[in-house]
C-alpha cells in the first residue's frame, strides 16, 4: 500500500506530517531525514544551543510520532526519485512507494570558495554544528565570523556572552544588507561594537589557511585575522539536487505554484528549498529561509496534498534576537519609495515602507524585548489587506493601528 512520503525531517516536514493526521488522512506517512536526531527547530541553534549548550528543541517527542502512526526513517538519505514508478529510492537501495510526495529538503550553508567545512572552519546549520562551534566559545578564544547577516550576528552575540573575542567580517559596506533598512542595521552594528565585537565591513577574503593551531584569514587589503575558529555565514543554498535529477523545474529553489505543487502534480515542495509566486507582490517568485514560513508551508502543503486549493498568501516575516534587542520585519521592502518612522517607546521604533501608490508593503521594527511585536503583527495584517494608510497616521504614536485596519 502506497501512501504519503515526506523527504526532509526538519520543521517543515514534521509539521506537514502531523498536519496530515490532524486533517484526517488515514493512510501511511513516511518521514525521511538524513540526521539521526528527531526533527527539531533551528532558531535556537544560534542562541540557546550555543549559550547554554541546550539539546535540540524537538518539534515533538518520539511517542507522538508513534501515536500519530508516522513512520520515521532517520539517518537515511534519498538518492533518487523514481517518478514513473512513484517511489523514492534510499541510499541502501530500499524503495518507498508514494501516492503523493512532499520535498522539504531545506537548504545548506553556502561554502566559501576554496574552502571546506571541517578542521577550524565551520558553518551553523545543524545541532551537531552548534555543539562543535560551542567547544570554541570560551573565555580567551577568538572567533572569526564571515558574514554580517542574521546568523552571523546572532552567533556573535552568543559568543560574546560566553566571553570569546569576536571579529565579524562583512564583504559589503554594512551588515544586514538583505532586507533590513540601514537605519536599523546601524543600531544593531553599534550595539555589537559596544559589546566588544570587532566589525570589519568591506572586508574581502583573499585566502584562508586552516592550520593545526589556528585559522588565518588574509584579506585583500593585506590584513590578517588569526582565530581559533572561522564560522562561515554567507547565505544558504537550497537543496534541489533530488528535484533536478528527477526532472522537476528549479528556479532559485524547487519551483512550485501557489498551491506548492511542483511541475509534477503528485509532488509538492515546501520550506527553505522552494521558490514560489506571492500574489501580494504581483506573483513575484521568492524563496524564504524562515522558521515561520517552514511551519506555514508545511501545513499548507499537507492540506493541498489532500486536495485543497488554497494558495500561499502569508506575509513574509522574519525576526532576530541579539542581546536584549529584538528585530522584526514583515513584508518585502525592496519596492518601497517612502518610509515613515513611528516611535513606540522604550527606544523602540518601526519603519513603515510604502510603494509608489502609497500601499503599505513592509514594516521593520527594533527595540528591547517584545516592544515592537504587537505593532509588527498589526502591520502584517495591514500589509495583507493591501491598505493605503495616511503616512501621518502611521507616524503618530497615538494612532492605533487597529483603527487603520478597521478602516
Residue, then its C-alpha position, 0 to 999 in steps of 0.5 A: x500500500x502506497x501512501x504519503x512520503x515526506x523527504x526532509x525531517x526538519x520543521x517543515x516536514x514534521x509539521x506537514x506530517x502531523x498536519x496530515x493526521x490532524x486533517x484526517x488522512x488515514x493512510x501511511x506517512x513516511x518521514x525521511x531525514x538524513x540526521x539521526x536526531x528527531x526533527x527539531x527547530x533551528x532558531x535556537x541553534x544560534x542562541x540557546x544551543x550555543x549559550x547554554x549548550x541546550x539539546x535540540x528543541x524537538x518539534x515533538x517527542x518520539x511517542x507522538x510520532x508513534x501515536x500519530x502512526x508516522x513512520x520515521x526513517x532517520x539517518x537515511x538519505x534519498x538518492x533518487x526519485x523514481x517518478x514513473x514508478x512513484x517511489x523514492x529510492x534510499x541510499x541502501x537501495x530500499x524503495x518507498x512507494x508514494x501516492x503523493x510526495x512532499x520535498x522539504x529538503x531545506x537548504x545548506x550553508x553556502x561554502x566559501x570558495x576554496x574552502x571546506x567545512x571541517x578542521x577550524x572552519x565551520x558553518x551553523x546549520x545543524x545541532x551537531x554544528x552548534x555543539x562543535x562551534x560551542x567547544x570554541x566559545x570560551x573565555x580567551x578564544x577568538x572567533x572569526x565570523x564571515x558574514x554580517x547577516x542574521x546568523x552571523x550576528x546572532x552567533x556573535x552575540x552568543x559568543x560574546x556572552x560566553x566571553x570569546x573575542x569576536x571579529x565579524x567580517x562583512x564583504x559589503x559596506x554594512x551588515x544586514x544588507x538583505x532586507x533590513x533598512x540601514x537605519x536599523x542595521x546601524x543600531x544593531x552594528x553599534x550595539x555589537x561594537x559596544x559589546x566588544x565585537x570587532x566589525x570589519x565591513x568591506x572586508x574581502x577574503x583573499x585566502x584562508x589557511x586552516x592550520x593545526x593551531x589556528x585559522x588565518x584569514x588574509x584579506x585583500x587589503x593585506x590584513x590578517x585575522x588569526x582565530x581559533x575558529x572561522x564560522x562561515x555565514x554567507x547565505x544558504x543554498x537550497x537543496x534541489x539536487x533530488x528535484x533536478x535529477x528527477x526532472x522537476x523545474x528549479x528556479x532559485x529553489x524547487x519551483x512550485x505554484x501557489x498551491x506548492x505543487x511542483x511541475x509534477x502534480x503528485x509532488x509538492x515542495x515546501x520550506x527553505x528549498x522552494x521558490x514560489x509566486x506571492x500574489x501580494x507582490x504581483x506573483x513575484x517568485x521568492x524563496x524564504x529561509x524562515x522558521x515561520x514560513x517552514x511551519x506555514x508551508x508545511x501545513x499548507x502543503x499537507x492540506x493541498x496534498x489532500x486536495x485543497x486549493x488554497x494558495x500561499x498568501x502569508x506575509x513574509x516575516x522574519x525576526x532576530x534576537x541579539x542581546x536584549x534587542x529584538x528585530x522584526x520585519x514583515x513584508x518585502x521592502x525592496x519596492x518601497x519609495x517612502x518610509x515613515x518612522x513611528x516611535x513606540x517607546x522604550x527606544x523602540x521604533x518601526x519603519x513603515x515602507x510604502x510603494x509608489x501608490x502609497x500601499x503599505x508593503x513592509x514594516x521593520x521594527x527594533x527595540x528591547x524585548x517584545x516592544x515592537x511585536x504587537x505593532x509588527x503583527x498589526x502591520x502584517x495584517x495591514x500589509x495583507x489587506x493591501x491598505x493605503x494608510x495616511x503616512x501621518x497616521x502611521x507616524x503618530x504614536x497615538x494612532x492605533x493601528x487597529x483603527x487603520x485596519x478597521x478602516 
